[in-house]
Amino acid sequence: MSHSFGAWKSNEDGTHTRECENCGEKETRNCEYELDYKCADCGHINPEFEPECTYTAETSLAAGELTFILGGKEMGEYIFARSGNNWTIREVDGQYVGFNNNSLRMQSSAFSWTYSNGRFSTSVTTTTTTGGGNSGGIGGFISRIFGGGNNRRTTTTTTTYYLVNAGGEMSVSTSTSGSQCTFKKETVSDFHEFDEDGVCIHCGEQEEAKAEKKSELEELMQPEVEEEKVEEIKEEVSEELKEEIKEEVSEELKEEPKEEPQGGVVTYK
């Protein structure tokens, strides 16, 4: 029976391996990188390849380091991690964004936030008891006769606090105002993508050839440069006119007859 090899799989070391589906024999070869960039067989990126374009782009919430934008304001770089259906938010230096006594707290221990509809929140449930009194004595006797028991009532209230941007600072509020979250992440692109003007649509870098041409055009459009050009042209025109006038006068003088007073002989200069 002949071999039936599967797809090449990268070994993350510049080699890739494929395995026979019939006998399990493995075959390993070196990666061959297209344009010194990516292996055509397994897709492994050449570790010596340096990407051309690095930029920050909007992304969805995911585990890892992201730029945190709260209520339209960049709050900085934070590390997000998922814990079940909740998320922890940690500063790069290690402090967690937490909550205690209805206030925002930066703390060393992890705190879980609920993320829903583009907002981080946490809920606080409080239980209050009202009514009551001594169930004994005449009051208690009357209360039991008329079925009132001890008149104690228990009320449970749940309050949701949202992580918000309050005057440019991170805070918490029971209002959703300033609570909308967006995220950005540093993104690496293998190559620039230039628009018709020669500007990369991701990082804004200009295509070299078009950038040079643009620079030349901008230089020519500067007022001082135009004035210099005008003065040069004026000087050139002035010199040309002087020469033309000299030549015309010279020709006219040559053709103009001059009468001699003696002998009646007419000569030309």
Summary of the structure (lengths in Angstrom):
residues: 269
radius of gyration: 42.9
end to end distance: 114.8
largest distance: 168.3
contacts: 640
relative contact order: 0.11
helix: 20%
strand: 42%
